[in-house]
Amino acid sequence: MLNYIWLALVLLAVAIGGWNDRFKEVTEGAFDGAKTAVTIALGLIGIMALWLGVMRLAERAGLDFSRMFRPNIPRWARW
């Protein structure tokens, strides 16, 4: 359902931009948004890769985080 809402918003923005002869502004806004999204995603990918590497090293060193944090998890939340 949310996909249809986003599609409707995008189509409505393009239609209103075309109605008011502002295709250039709509296109520039879309590219600016895409540029921002890529910048954020690349930053998050770098951080995630770093911490996944740290966790893999900890796992190979024998650190078991499930046993370390188990006393802090309530009994009803354990699986």
All heavy atoms as a GROMACS GRO file, in nm:
protein
  627
    1MET      N    1   0.082  -0.119   0.000
    1MET     CA    2   0.000   0.000   0.000
    1MET      C    3   0.086   0.126   0.000
    1MET      O    4   0.055   0.223  -0.067
    1MET     CB    5  -0.091  -0.005   0.123
    1MET     CG    6  -0.187   0.109   0.133
    1MET     SD    7  -0.302   0.099  -0.004
    1MET     CE    8  -0.387   0.250   0.013
    2LEU      N    9   0.195   0.122   0.076
    2LEU     CA   10   0.282   0.238   0.083
    2LEU      C   11   0.348   0.266  -0.052
    2LEU      O   12   0.372   0.383  -0.086
    2LEU     CB   13   0.388   0.216   0.192
    2LEU     CG   14   0.469   0.337   0.233
    2LEU    CD1   15   0.378   0.447   0.285
    2LEU    CD2   16   0.570   0.301   0.338
    3ASN      N   17   0.374   0.161  -0.129
    3ASN     CA   18   0.432   0.181  -0.262
    3ASN      C   19   0.339   0.262  -0.352
    3ASN      O   20   0.384   0.346  -0.429
    3ASN     CB   21   0.462   0.047  -0.328
    3ASN     CG   22   0.578  -0.024  -0.262
    3ASN    OD1   23   0.660   0.038  -0.198
    3ASN    ND2   24   0.582  -0.155  -0.278
    4TYR      N   25   0.211   0.236  -0.341
    4TYR     CA   26   0.114   0.311  -0.421
    4TYR      C   27   0.107   0.458  -0.379
    4TYR      O   28   0.091   0.546  -0.463
    4TYR     CB   29  -0.024   0.247  -0.410
    4TYR     CG   30  -0.031   0.108  -0.468
    4TYR    CD1   31  -0.074   0.001  -0.392
    4TYR    CD2   32   0.009   0.082  -0.599
    4TYR    CE1   33  -0.079  -0.127  -0.444
    4TYR    CE2   34   0.004  -0.044  -0.654
    4TYR     CZ   35  -0.041  -0.149  -0.575
    4TYR     OH   36  -0.046  -0.275  -0.627
    5ILE      N   37   0.122   0.482  -0.250
    5ILE     CA   38   0.121   0.621  -0.202
    5ILE      C   39   0.242   0.696  -0.255
    5ILE      O   40   0.230   0.808  -0.304
    5ILE     CB   41   0.116   0.623  -0.048
    5ILE    CG1   42  -0.018   0.567   0.001
    5ILE    CG2   43   0.138   0.765   0.005
    5ILE    CD1   44  -0.025   0.547   0.151
    6TRP      N   45   0.362   0.632  -0.249
    6TRP     CA   46   0.482   0.697  -0.301
    6TRP      C   47   0.470   0.719  -0.452
    6TRP      O   48   0.510   0.825  -0.503
    6TRP     CB   49   0.606   0.613  -0.271
    6TRP     CG   50   0.655   0.629  -0.132
    6TRP    CD1   51   0.653   0.536  -0.034
    6TRP    CD2   52   0.710   0.747  -0.073
    6TRP    NE1   53   0.706   0.588   0.082
    6TRP    CE2   54   0.741   0.718   0.061
    6TRP    CE3   55   0.737   0.875  -0.121
    6TRP    CZ2   56   0.797   0.810   0.147
    6TRP    CZ3   57   0.794   0.968  -0.035
    6TRP    CH2   58   0.823   0.935   0.097
    7LEU      N   59   0.418   0.621  -0.524
    7LEU     CA   60   0.400   0.636  -0.668
    7LEU      C   61   0.306   0.751  -0.698
    7LEU      O   62   0.332   0.833  -0.787
    7LEU     CB   63   0.347   0.505  -0.729
    7LEU     CG   64   0.320   0.509  -0.879
    7LEU    CD1   65   0.450   0.530  -0.956
    7LEU    CD2   66   0.252   0.380  -0.922
    8ALA      N   67   0.198   0.761  -0.624
    8ALA     CA   68   0.102   0.870  -0.645
    8ALA      C   69   0.167   1.006  -0.616
    8ALA      O   70   0.145   1.103  -0.691
    8ALA     CB   71  -0.020   0.851  -0.555
    9LEU      N   72   0.249   1.015  -0.512
    9LEU     CA   73   0.315   1.141  -0.481
    9LEU      C   74   0.412   1.182  -0.591
    9LEU      O   75   0.418   1.299  -0.630
    9LEU     CB   76   0.388   1.130  -0.347
    9LEU     CG   77   0.301   1.130  -0.222
    9LEU    CD1   78   0.386   1.100  -0.099
    9LEU    CD2   79   0.230   1.262  -0.206
   10VAL      N   80   0.489   1.085  -0.644
   10VAL     CA   81   0.584   1.116  -0.750
   10VAL      C   82   0.510   1.158  -0.877
   10VAL      O   83   0.546   1.259  -0.941
   10VAL     CB   84   0.677   0.995  -0.777
   10VAL    CG1   85   0.758   1.015  -0.903
   10VAL    CG2   86   0.769   0.972  -0.658
   11LEU      N   87   0.409   1.083  -0.914
   11LEU     CA   88   0.332   1.118  -1.034
   11LEU      C   89   0.263   1.253  -1.020
   11LEU      O   90   0.256   1.332  -1.116
   11LEU     CB   91   0.231   1.008  -1.066
   11LEU     CG   92   0.290   0.874  -1.112
   11LEU    CD1   93   0.180   0.773  -1.133
   11LEU    CD2   94   0.374   0.893  -1.237
   12LEU      N   95   0.213   1.280  -0.901
   12LEU     CA   96   0.148   1.409  -0.877
   12LEU      C   97   0.248   1.524  -0.887
   12LEU      O   98   0.218   1.629  -0.946
   12LEU     CB   99   0.083   1.408  -0.738
   12LEU     CG  100  -0.005   1.526  -0.702
   12LEU    CD1  101  -0.126   1.531  -0.794
   12LEU    CD2  102  -0.050   1.516  -0.557
   13ALA      N  103   0.368   1.505  -0.834
   13ALA     CA  104   0.471   1.609  -0.844
   13ALA      C  105   0.511   1.634  -0.989
   13ALA      O  106   0.526   1.749  -1.031
   13ALA     CB  107   0.593   1.568  -0.762
   14VAL      N  108   0.526   1.527  -1.066
   14VAL     CA  109   0.561   1.543  -1.208
   14VAL      C  110   0.447   1.609  -1.284
   14VAL      O  111   0.470   1.699  -1.367
   14VAL     CB  112   0.598   1.406  -1.270
   14VAL    CG1  113   0.612   1.416  -1.420
   14VAL    CG2  114   0.727   1.354  -1.208
   15ALA      N  115   0.324   1.570  -1.256
   15ALA     CA  116   0.209   1.628  -1.325
   15ALA      C  117   0.195   1.776  -1.292
   15ALA      O  118   0.173   1.859  -1.381
   15ALA     CB  119   0.082   1.552  -1.288
   16ILE      N  120   0.208   1.812  -1.166
   16ILE     CA  121   0.196   1.953  -1.128
   16ILE      C  122   0.313   2.033  -1.183
   16ILE      O  123   0.296   2.147  -1.228
   16ILE     CB  124   0.186   1.966  -0.974
   16ILE    CG1  125   0.053   1.911  -0.927
   16ILE    CG2  126   0.202   2.111  -0.930
   16ILE    CD1  127   0.038   1.903  -0.777
   17GLY      N  128   0.434   1.974  -1.181
   17GLY     CA  129   0.549   2.041  -1.241
   17GLY      C  130   0.530   2.063  -1.390
   17GLY      O  131   0.568   2.168  -1.443
   18GLY      N  132   0.473   1.967  -1.459
   18GLY     CA  133   0.446   1.983  -1.602
   18GLY      C  134   0.336   2.084  -1.628
   18GLY      O  135   0.343   2.162  -1.724
   19TRP      N  136   0.236   2.086  -1.544
   19TRP     CA  137   0.125   2.181  -1.559
   19TRP      C  138   0.175   2.326  -1.544
   19TRP      O  139   0.128   2.415  -1.613
   19TRP     CB  140   0.021   2.150  -1.453
   19TRP     CG  141  -0.102   2.235  -1.464
   19TRP    CD1  142  -0.127   2.352  -1.400
   19TRP    CD2  143  -0.216   2.210  -1.546
   19TRP    NE1  144  -0.248   2.400  -1.435
   19TRP    CE2  145  -0.307   2.315  -1.526
   19TRP    CE3  146  -0.251   2.109  -1.634
   19TRP    CZ2  147  -0.429   2.322  -1.590
   19TRP    CZ3  148  -0.374   2.115  -1.697
   19TRP    CH2  149  -0.460   2.220  -1.675
   20ASN      N  150   0.272   2.347  -1.455
   20ASN     CA  151   0.324   2.480  -1.430
   20ASN      C  152   0.453   2.511  -1.508
   20ASN      O  153   0.520   2.610  -1.478
   20ASN     CB  154   0.352   2.499  -1.280
   20ASN     CG  155   0.225   2.497  -1.200
   20ASN    OD1  156   0.121   2.542  -1.244
   20ASN    ND2  157   0.233   2.442  -1.080
   21ASP      N  158   0.486   2.426  -1.605
   21ASP     CA  159   0.608   2.441  -1.686
   21ASP      C  160   0.733   2.451  -1.599
   21ASP      O  161   0.818   2.537  -1.618
   21ASP     CB  162   0.598   2.565  -1.776
   21ASP     CG  163   0.493   2.548  -1.885
   21ASP    OD1  164   0.475   2.432  -1.928
   21ASP    OD2  165   0.431   2.648  -1.924
   22ARG      N  166   0.746   2.360  -1.503
   22ARG     CA  167   0.862   2.358  -1.413
   22ARG      C  168   0.928   2.219  -1.412
   22ARG      O  169   0.968   2.170  -1.307
   22ARG     CB  170   0.820   2.397  -1.272
   22ARG     CG  171   0.769   2.537  -1.262
   22ARG     CD  172   0.752   2.576  -1.118
   22ARG     NE  173   0.694   2.707  -1.107
   22ARG     CZ  174   0.763   2.818  -1.086
   22ARG    NH1  175   0.893   2.812  -1.075
   22ARG    NH2  176   0.703   2.933  -1.076
   23PHE      N  177   0.938   2.158  -1.530
   23PHE     CA  178   1.003   2.027  -1.539
   23PHE      C  179   1.148   2.035  -1.496
   23PHE      O  180   1.202   1.942  -1.437
   23PHE     CB  181   0.996   1.972  -1.681
   23PHE     CG  182   0.868   1.897  -1.711
   23PHE    CD1  183   0.792   1.929  -1.821
   23PHE    CD2  184   0.827   1.793  -1.629
   23PHE    CE1  185   0.676   1.860  -1.849
   23PHE    CE2  186   0.710   1.724  -1.656
   23PHE     CZ  187   0.635   1.759  -1.767
   24LYS      N  188   1.214   2.147  -1.527
   24LYS     CA  189   1.354   2.162  -1.492
   24LYS      C  190   1.373   2.157  -1.340
   24LYS      O  191   1.462   2.089  -1.290
   24LYS     CB  192   1.408   2.293  -1.548
   24LYS     CG  193   1.555   2.313  -1.523
   24LYS     CD  194   1.605   2.442  -1.585
   24LYS     CE  195   1.752   2.458  -1.554
   24LYS     NZ  196   1.804   2.585  -1.603
   25GLU      N  197   1.289   2.228  -1.265
   25GLU     CA  198   1.299   2.228  -1.119
   25GLU      C  199   1.268   2.090  -1.061
   25GLU      O  200   1.331   2.046  -0.965
   25GLU     CB  201   1.206   2.333  -1.058
   25GLU     CG  202   1.253   2.476  -1.079
   25GLU     CD  203   1.206   2.535  -1.211
   25GLU    OE1  204   1.145   2.462  -1.291
   25GLU    OE2  205   1.234   2.653  -1.235
   26VAL      N  206   1.169   2.022  -1.119
   26VAL     CA  207   1.133   1.887  -1.071
   26VAL      C  208   1.250   1.791  -1.095
   26VAL      O  209   1.288   1.713  -1.007
   26VAL     CB  210   1.005   1.836  -1.141
   26VAL    CG1  211   0.979   1.690  -1.107
   26VAL    CG2  212   0.885   1.920  -1.101
   27THR      N  213   1.311   1.799  -1.212
   27THR     CA  214   1.424   1.712  -1.244
   27THR      C  215   1.544   1.742  -1.155
   27THR      O  216   1.609   1.650  -1.104
   27THR     CB  217   1.464   1.730  -1.392
   27THR    OG1  218   1.349   1.708  -1.474
   27THR    CG2  219   1.574   1.634  -1.431
   28GLU      N  220   1.574   1.870  -1.135
   28GLU     CA  221   1.685   1.907  -1.047
   28GLU      C  222   1.661   1.860  -0.904
   28GLU      O  223   1.752   1.812  -0.837
   28GLU     CB  224   1.707   2.058  -1.049
   28GLU     CG  225   1.767   2.109  -1.178
   28GLU     CD  226   1.774   2.261  -1.182
   28GLU    OE1  227   1.730   2.327  -1.086
   28GLU    OE2  228   1.824   2.313  -1.282
   29GLY      N  229   1.539   1.873  -0.856
   29GLY     CA  230   1.506   1.826  -0.722
   29GLY      C  231   1.521   1.675  -0.708
   29GLY      O  232   1.572   1.625  -0.607
   30ALA      N  233   1.480   1.602  -0.812
   30ALA     CA  234   1.494   1.456  -0.809
   30ALA      C  235   1.640   1.415  -0.806
   30ALA      O  236   1.680   1.325  -0.730
   30ALA     CB  237   1.423   1.394  -0.929
   31PHE      N  238   1.723   1.481  -0.888
   31PHE     CA  239   1.865   1.447  -0.890
   31PHE      C  240   1.935   1.489  -0.761
   31PHE      O  241   2.024   1.418  -0.714
   31PHE     CB  242   1.934   1.510  -1.012
   31PHE     CG  243   1.914   1.431  -1.138
   31PHE    CD1  244   1.846   1.484  -1.245
   31PHE    CD2  245   1.964   1.302  -1.148
   31PHE    CE1  246   1.827   1.411  -1.360
   31PHE    CE2  247   1.946   1.227  -1.263
   31PHE     CZ  248   1.876   1.282  -1.370
   32ASP      N  249   1.897   1.601  -0.703
   32ASP     CA  250   1.955   1.641  -0.575
   32ASP      C  251   1.920   1.541  -0.465
   32ASP      O  252   2.004   1.506  -0.382
   32ASP     CB  253   1.907   1.781  -0.535
   32ASP     CG  254   1.971   1.890  -0.618
   32ASP    OD1  255   2.077   1.863  -0.680
   32ASP    OD2  256   1.915   2.002  -0.622
   33GLY      N  257   1.796   1.495  -0.464
   33GLY     CA  258   1.755   1.395  -0.366
   33GLY      C  259   1.828   1.263  -0.385
   33GLY      O  260   1.870   1.200  -0.287
   34ALA      N  261   1.846   1.221  -0.510
   34ALA     CA  262   1.918   1.098  -0.537
   34ALA      C  263   2.065   1.110  -0.496
   34ALA      O  264   2.124   1.016  -0.441
   34ALA     CB  265   1.907   1.062  -0.685
   35LYS      N  266   2.125   1.227  -0.520
   35LYS     CA  267   2.265   1.249  -0.482
   35LYS      C  268   2.280   1.242  -0.330
   35LYS      O  269   2.374   1.180  -0.280
   35LYS     CB  270   2.308   1.386  -0.534
   35LYS     CG  271   2.450   1.424  -0.504
   35LYS     CD  272   2.480   1.560  -0.566
   35LYS     CE  273   2.600   1.622  -0.502
   35LYS     NZ  274   2.625   1.757  -0.551
   36THR      N  275   2.188   1.302  -0.258
   36THR     CA  276   2.192   1.297  -0.112
   36THR      C  277   2.176   1.154  -0.062
   36THR      O  278   2.246   1.111   0.030
   36THR     CB  279   2.082   1.387  -0.053
   36THR    OG1  280   2.100   1.520  -0.102
   36THR    CG2  281   2.086   1.387   0.099
   37ALA      N  282   2.084   1.079  -0.123
   37ALA     CA  283   2.062   0.940  -0.082
   37ALA      C  284   2.186   0.854  -0.104
   37ALA      O  285   2.221   0.772  -0.018
   37ALA     CB  286   1.942   0.882  -0.158
   38VAL      N  287   2.253   0.873  -0.216
   38VAL     CA  288   2.374   0.795  -0.244
   38VAL      C  289   2.485   0.831  -0.146
   38VAL      O  290   2.556   0.743  -0.096
   38VAL     CB  291   2.420   0.816  -0.390
   38VAL    CG1  292   2.559   0.761  -0.414
   38VAL    CG2  293   2.320   0.751  -0.485
   39THR      N  294   2.498   0.959  -0.114
   39THR     CA  295   2.601   1.002  -0.020
   39THR      C  296   2.578   0.939   0.118
   39THR      O  297   2.671   0.888   0.181
   39THR     CB  298   2.601   1.156  -0.009
   39THR    OG1  299   2.622   1.211  -0.138
   39THR    CG2  300   2.708   1.203   0.086
   40ILE      N  301   2.455   0.942   0.164
   40ILE     CA  302   2.423   0.882   0.294
   40ILE      C  303   2.445   0.731   0.291
   40ILE      O  304   2.502   0.674   0.384
   40ILE     CB  305   2.277   0.916   0.334
   40ILE    CG1  306   2.266   1.066   0.362
   40ILE    CG2  307   2.232   0.834   0.454
   40ILE    CD1  308   2.124   1.114   0.382
   41ALA      N  309   2.401   0.666   0.184
   41ALA     CA  310   2.415   0.521   0.175
   41ALA      C  311   2.561   0.478   0.174
   41ALA      O  312   2.599   0.381   0.240
   41ALA     CB  313   2.345   0.469   0.049
   42LEU      N  314   2.646   0.550   0.103
   42LEU     CA  315   2.788   0.514   0.099
   42LEU      C  316   2.853   0.529   0.236
   42LEU      O  317   2.935   0.447   0.276
   42LEU     CB  318   2.862   0.597  -0.005
   42LEU     CG  319   2.834   0.560  -0.150
   42LEU    CD1  320   2.905   0.656  -0.244
   42LEU    CD2  321   2.875   0.418  -0.179
   43GLY      N  322   2.816   0.634   0.308
   43GLY     CA  323   2.868   0.650   0.443
   43GLY      C  324   2.825   0.539   0.535
   43GLY      O  325   2.904   0.485   0.613
   44LEU      N  326   2.699   0.500   0.526
   44LEU     CA  327   2.649   0.392   0.611
   44LEU      C  328   2.710   0.257   0.574
   44LEU      O  329   2.734   0.173   0.661
   44LEU     CB  330   2.496   0.386   0.604
   44LEU     CG  331   2.423   0.503   0.669
   44LEU    CD1  332   2.274   0.491   0.646
   44LEU    CD2  333   2.454   0.512   0.816
   45ILE      N  334   2.735   0.234   0.446
   45ILE     CA  335   2.797   0.109   0.404
   45ILE      C  336   2.938   0.098   0.460
   45ILE      O  337   2.980  -0.009   0.506
   45ILE     CB  338   2.798   0.098   0.249
   45ILE    CG1  339   2.657   0.072   0.198
   45ILE    CG2  340   2.892  -0.011   0.201
   45ILE    CD1  341   2.642   0.085   0.048
   46GLY      N  342   3.011   0.209   0.461
   46GLY     CA  343   3.145   0.207   0.518
   46GLY      C  344   3.145   0.174   0.666
   46GLY      O  345   3.224   0.092   0.713
   47ILE      N  346   3.056   0.236   0.741
   47ILE     CA  347   3.047   0.210   0.884
   47ILE      C  348   3.006   0.065   0.910
   47ILE      O  349   3.061  -0.003   0.998
   47ILE     CB  350   2.948   0.309   0.950
   47ILE    CG1  351   3.005   0.450   0.945
   47ILE    CG2  352   2.918   0.268   1.092
   47ILE    CD1  353   2.906   0.557   0.981
   48MET      N  354   2.909   0.017   0.832
   48MET     CA  355   2.862  -0.120   0.851
   48MET      C  356   2.973  -0.221   0.819
   48MET      O  357   2.990  -0.320   0.891
   48MET     CB  358   2.741  -0.146   0.762
   48MET     CG  359   2.673  -0.276   0.789
   48MET     SD  360   2.521  -0.281   0.694
   48MET     CE  361   2.468  -0.445   0.733
   49ALA      N  362   3.049  -0.196   0.714
   49ALA     CA  363   3.160  -0.286   0.679
   49ALA      C  364   3.265  -0.288   0.790
   49ALA      O  365   3.318  -0.394   0.824
   49ALA     CB  366   3.222  -0.244   0.547
   50LEU      N  367   3.294  -0.172   0.847
   50LEU     CA  368   3.390  -0.166   0.956
   50LEU      C  369   3.345  -0.250   1.074
   50LEU      O  370   3.421  -0.334   1.125
   50LEU     CB  371   3.410  -0.020   1.001
   50LEU     CG  372   3.491  -0.004   1.130
   50LEU    CD1  373   3.638  -0.027   1.102
   50LEU    CD2  374   3.467   0.132   1.191
   51TRP      N  375   3.222  -0.232   1.119
   51TRP     CA  376   3.176  -0.304   1.238
   51TRP      C  377   3.154  -0.453   1.211
   51TRP      O  378   3.169  -0.535   1.301
   51TRP     CB  379   3.051  -0.238   1.297
   51TRP     CG  380   3.090  -0.115   1.370
   51TRP    CD1  381   3.070   0.014   1.333
   51TRP    CD2  382   3.164  -0.110   1.494
   51TRP    NE1  383   3.126   0.098   1.425
   51TRP    CE2  384   3.184   0.025   1.524
   51TRP    CE3  385   3.215  -0.206   1.580
   51TRP    CZ2  386   3.252   0.066   1.638
   51TRP    CZ3  387   3.283  -0.165   1.692
   51TRP    CH2  388   3.300  -0.030   1.721
   52LEU      N  389   3.116  -0.488   1.088
   52LEU     CA  390   3.106  -0.631   1.057
   52LEU      C  391   3.243  -0.697   1.061
   52LEU      O  392   3.258  -0.811   1.107
   52LEU     CB  393   3.042  -0.651   0.920
   52LEU     CG  394   2.890  -0.633   0.916
   52LEU    CD1  395   2.842  -0.641   0.771
   52LEU    CD2  396   2.820  -0.736   1.001
   53GLY      N  397   3.346  -0.625   1.017
   53GLY     CA  398   3.483  -0.677   1.026
   53GLY      C  399   3.527  -0.692   1.170
   53GLY      O  400   3.590  -0.792   1.208
   54VAL      N  401   3.496  -0.592   1.253
   54VAL     CA  402   3.531  -0.601   1.395
   54VAL      C  403   3.460  -0.720   1.460
   54VAL      O  404   3.520  -0.795   1.539
   54VAL     CB  405   3.497  -0.469   1.468
   54VAL    CG1  406   3.506  -0.484   1.618
   54VAL    CG2  407   3.588  -0.357   1.420
   55MET      N  408   3.333  -0.739   1.429
   55MET     CA  409   3.257  -0.850   1.488
   55MET      C  410   3.311  -0.985   1.439
   55MET      O  411   3.314  -1.082   1.516
   55MET     CB  412   3.109  -0.837   1.454
   55MET     CG  413   3.044  -0.716   1.519
   55MET     SD  414   3.058  -0.714   1.697
   55MET     CE  415   2.947  -0.841   1.741
   56ARG      N  416   3.355  -0.994   1.314
   56ARG     CA  417   3.411  -1.119   1.264
   56ARG      C  418   3.542  -1.150   1.337
   56ARG      O  419   3.568  -1.265   1.372
   56ARG     CB  420   3.434  -1.112   1.114
   56ARG     CG  421   3.494  -1.243   1.061
   56ARG     CD  422   3.497  -1.249   0.914
   56ARG     NE  423   3.360  -1.264   0.866
   56ARG     CZ  424   3.328  -1.260   0.737
   56ARG    NH1  425   3.420  -1.242   0.647
   56ARG    NH2  426   3.204  -1.275   0.699
   57LEU      N  427   3.624  -1.048   1.358
   57LEU     CA  428   3.747  -1.070   1.433
   57LEU      C  429   3.717  -1.114   1.576
   57LEU      O  430   3.784  -1.204   1.630
   57LEU     CB  431   3.831  -0.942   1.436
   57LEU     CG  432   3.901  -0.905   1.306
   57LEU    CD1  433   3.966  -0.768   1.320
   57LEU    CD2  434   4.004  -1.009   1.271
   58ALA      N  435   3.618  -1.054   1.639
   58ALA     CA  436   3.580  -1.092   1.775
   58ALA      C  437   3.529  -1.236   1.778
   58ALA      O  438   3.560  -1.312   1.870
   58ALA     CB  439   3.474  -0.997   1.829
   59GLU      N  440   3.453  -1.274   1.678
   59GLU     CA  441   3.401  -1.411   1.672
   59GLU      C  442   3.515  -1.512   1.655
   59GLU      O  443   3.517  -1.616   1.721
   59GLU     CB  444   3.303  -1.422   1.555
   59GLU     CG  445   3.239  -1.557   1.540
   59GLU     CD  446   3.148  -1.564   1.418
   59GLU    OE1  447   3.147  -1.469   1.339
   59GLU    OE2  448   3.081  -1.666   1.404
   60ARG      N  449   3.610  -1.479   1.568
   60ARG     CA  450   3.724  -1.570   1.549
   60ARG      C  451   3.813  -1.576   1.672
   60ARG      O  452   3.880  -1.676   1.696
   60ARG     CB  453   3.806  -1.526   1.429
   60ARG     CG  454   3.736  -1.555   1.298
   60ARG     CD  455   3.824  -1.522   1.181
   60ARG     NE  456   3.754  -1.547   1.056
   60ARG     CZ  457   3.802  -1.515   0.938
   60ARG    NH1  458   3.920  -1.457   0.928
   60ARG    NH2  459   3.732  -1.540   0.830
   61ALA      N  460   3.813  -1.470   1.752
   61ALA     CA  461   3.893  -1.469   1.874
   61ALA      C  462   3.825  -1.544   1.987
   61ALA      O  463   3.883  -1.561   2.093
   61ALA     CB  464   3.921  -1.325   1.917
   62GLY      N  465   3.701  -1.586   1.965
   62GLY     CA  466   3.631  -1.665   2.065
   62GLY      C  467   3.536  -1.586   2.152
   62GLY      O  468   3.483  -1.639   2.250
   63LEU      N  469   3.512  -1.461   2.121
   63LEU     CA  470   3.419  -1.381   2.199
   63LEU      C  471   3.277  -1.420   2.162
   63LEU      O  472   3.241  -1.423   2.044
   63LEU     CB  473   3.442  -1.233   2.167
   63LEU     CG  474   3.436  -1.136   2.281
   63LEU    CD1  475   3.547  -1.168   2.380
   63LEU    CD2  476   3.455  -0.995   2.229
   64ASP      N  477   3.197  -1.452   2.259
   64ASP     CA  478   3.059  -1.492   2.235
   64ASP      C  479   2.968  -1.387   2.297
   64ASP      O  480   2.948  -1.383   2.418
   64ASP     CB  481   3.033  -1.630   2.295
   64ASP     CG  482   2.898  -1.684   2.254
   64ASP    OD1  483   2.831  -1.622   2.169
   64ASP    OD2  484   2.859  -1.789   2.308
   65PHE      N  485   2.913  -1.301   2.213
   65PHE     CA  486   2.831  -1.191   2.263
   65PHE      C  487   2.696  -1.238   2.316
   65PHE      O  488   2.636  -1.173   2.401
   65PHE     CB  489   2.811  -1.086   2.154
   65PHE     CG  490   2.934  -1.007   2.126
   65PHE    CD1  491   3.008  -1.030   2.012
   65PHE    CD2  492   2.976  -0.911   2.215
   65PHE    CE1  493   3.122  -0.957   1.986
   65PHE    CE2  494   3.090  -0.837   2.191
   65PHE     CZ  495   3.164  -0.860   2.075
   66SER      N  496   2.648  -1.351   2.268
   66SER     CA  497   2.518  -1.399   2.316
   66SER      C  498   2.528  -1.439   2.464
   66SER      O  499   2.435  -1.413   2.541
   66SER     CB  500   2.470  -1.517   2.232
   66SER     OG  501   2.558  -1.626   2.244
   67ARG      N  502   2.638  -1.499   2.505
   67ARG     CA  503   2.655  -1.534   2.646
   67ARG      C  504   2.686  -1.411   2.730
   67ARG      O  505   2.649  -1.403   2.846
   67ARG     CB  506   2.765  -1.638   2.663
   67ARG     CG  507   2.717  -1.777   2.628
   67ARG     CD  508   2.819  -1.879   2.667
   67ARG     NE  509   2.938  -1.859   2.582
   67ARG     CZ  510   3.053  -1.918   2.602
   67ARG    NH1  511   3.069  -1.999   2.703
   67ARG    NH2  512   3.154  -1.897   2.521
   68MET      N  513   2.752  -1.314   2.669
   68MET     CA  514   2.790  -1.194   2.743
   68MET      C  515   2.667  -1.110   2.779
   68MET      O  516   2.657  -1.056   2.889
   68MET     CB  517   2.886  -1.109   2.660
   68MET     CG  518   2.942  -0.989   2.732
   68MET     SD  519   3.044  -0.886   2.625
   68MET     CE  520   3.168  -1.000   2.572
   69PHE      N  521   2.571  -1.099   2.688
   69PHE     CA  522   2.455  -1.015   2.710
   69PHE      C  523   2.334  -1.091   2.762
   69PHE      O  524   2.232  -1.032   2.793
   69PHE     CB  525   2.417  -0.941   2.582
   69PHE     CG  526   2.519  -0.839   2.541
   69PHE    CD1  527   2.589  -0.853   2.423
   69PHE    CD2  528   2.544  -0.730   2.620
   69PHE    CE1  529   2.684  -0.760   2.384
   69PHE    CE2  530   2.638  -0.635   2.583
   69PHE     CZ  531   2.708  -0.651   2.465
   70ARG      N  532   2.343  -1.222   2.776
   70ARG     CA  533   2.228  -1.301   2.818
   70ARG      C  534   2.174  -1.262   2.956
   70ARG      O  535   2.053  -1.257   2.974
   70ARG     CB  536   2.262  -1.449   2.814
   70ARG     CG  537   2.141  -1.536   2.835
   70ARG     CD  538   2.171  -1.681   2.802
   70ARG     NE  539   2.055  -1.761   2.824
   70ARG     CZ  540   1.974  -1.802   2.729
   70ARG    NH1  541   2.000  -1.770   2.605
   70ARG    NH2  542   1.869  -1.875   2.756
   71PRO      N  543   2.256  -1.232   3.056
   71PRO     CA  544   2.199  -1.194   3.186
   71PRO      C  545   2.119  -1.064   3.182
   71PRO      O  546   2.034  -1.041   3.267
   71PRO     CB  547   2.322  -1.176   3.276
   71PRO     CG  548   2.429  -1.252   3.210
   71PRO     CD  549   2.400  -1.248   3.064
   72ASN      N  550   2.141  -0.980   3.083
   72ASN     CA  551   2.069  -0.853   3.074
   72ASN      C  552   1.937  -0.863   2.998
   72ASN      O  553   1.863  -0.767   2.993
   72ASN     CB  554   2.157  -0.748   3.006
   72ASN     CG  555   2.282  -0.721   3.087
   72ASN    OD1  556   2.281  -0.732   3.209
   72ASN    ND2  557   2.390  -0.689   3.018
   73ILE      N  558   1.910  -0.978   2.938
   73ILE     CA  559   1.788  -0.997   2.862
   73ILE      C  560   1.684  -1.062   2.953
   73ILE      O  561   1.712  -1.164   3.015
   73ILE     CB  562   1.813  -1.085   2.738
   73ILE    CG1  563   1.917  -1.020   2.647
   73ILE    CG2  564   1.685  -1.109   2.661
   73ILE    CD1  565   1.961  -1.107   2.532
   74PRO      N  566   1.564  -1.007   2.962
   74PRO     CA  567   1.461  -1.070   3.045
   74PRO      C  568   1.428  -1.211   2.996
   74PRO      O  569   1.437  -1.240   2.877
   74PRO     CB  570   1.340  -0.979   3.030
   74PRO     CG  571   1.385  -0.859   2.958
   74PRO     CD  572   1.518  -0.886   2.898
   75ARG      N  573   1.389  -1.296   3.088
   75ARG     CA  574   1.362  -1.435   3.054
   75ARG      C  575   1.252  -1.448   2.948
   75ARG      O  576   1.259  -1.532   2.860
   75ARG     CB  577   1.323  -1.512   3.181
   75ARG     CG  578   1.302  -1.659   3.159
   75ARG     CD  579   1.275  -1.730   3.290
   75ARG     NE  580   1.392  -1.720   3.377
   75ARG     CZ  581   1.482  -1.816   3.391
   75ARG    NH1  582   1.468  -1.928   3.325
   75ARG    NH2  583   1.584  -1.801   3.471
   76TRP      N  584   1.148  -1.362   2.955
   76TRP     CA  585   1.038  -1.373   2.859
   76TRP      C  586   1.079  -1.332   2.718
   76TRP      O  587   1.012  -1.365   2.622
   76TRP     CB  588   0.919  -1.290   2.906
   76TRP     CG  589   0.949  -1.144   2.926
   76TRP    CD1  590   0.988  -1.085   3.042
   76TRP    CD2  591   0.948  -1.042   2.827
   76TRP    NE1  592   1.010  -0.950   3.020
   76TRP    CE2  593   0.986  -0.921   2.890
   76TRP    CE3  594   0.918  -1.038   2.690
   76TRP    CZ2  595   0.994  -0.801   2.823
   76TRP    CZ3  596   0.926  -0.918   2.623
   76TRP    CH2  597   0.963  -0.800   2.690
   77ALA      N  598   1.191  -1.257   2.702
   77ALA     CA  599   1.233  -1.212   2.571
   77ALA      C  600   1.332  -1.307   2.505
   77ALA      O  601   1.373  -1.285   2.392
   77ALA     CB  602   1.294  -1.072   2.583
   78ARG      N  603   1.375  -1.411   2.574
   78ARG     CA  604   1.471  -1.505   2.516
   78ARG      C  605   1.401  -1.603   2.424
   78ARG      O  606   1.289  -1.643   2.446
   78ARG     CB  607   1.543  -1.582   2.627
   78ARG     CG  608   1.624  -1.493   2.715
   78ARG     CD  609   1.692  -1.574   2.823
   78ARG     NE  610   1.751  -1.483   2.920
   78ARG     CZ  611   1.792  -1.519   3.039
   78ARG    NH1  612   1.779  -1.644   3.078
   78ARG    NH2  613   1.845  -1.431   3.120
   79TRP      N  614   1.474  -1.647   2.322
   79TRP     CA  615   1.417  -1.749   2.234
   79TRP      C  616   1.498  -1.872   2.236
   79TRP      O  617   1.602  -1.900   2.253
   79TRP     CB  618   1.403  -1.703   2.090
   79TRP     CG  619   1.519  -1.630   2.036
   79TRP    CD1  620   1.644  -1.676   2.013
   79TRP    CD2  621   1.523  -1.492   2.000
   79TRP    NE1  622   1.723  -1.578   1.964
   79TRP    CE2  623   1.652  -1.465   1.954
   79TRP    CE3  624   1.429  -1.392   2.002
   79TRP    CZ2  625   1.689  -1.340   1.909
   79TRP    CZ3  626   1.468  -1.269   1.956
   79TRP    CH2  627   1.596  -1.245   1.912
   0.00000   0.00000   0.00000
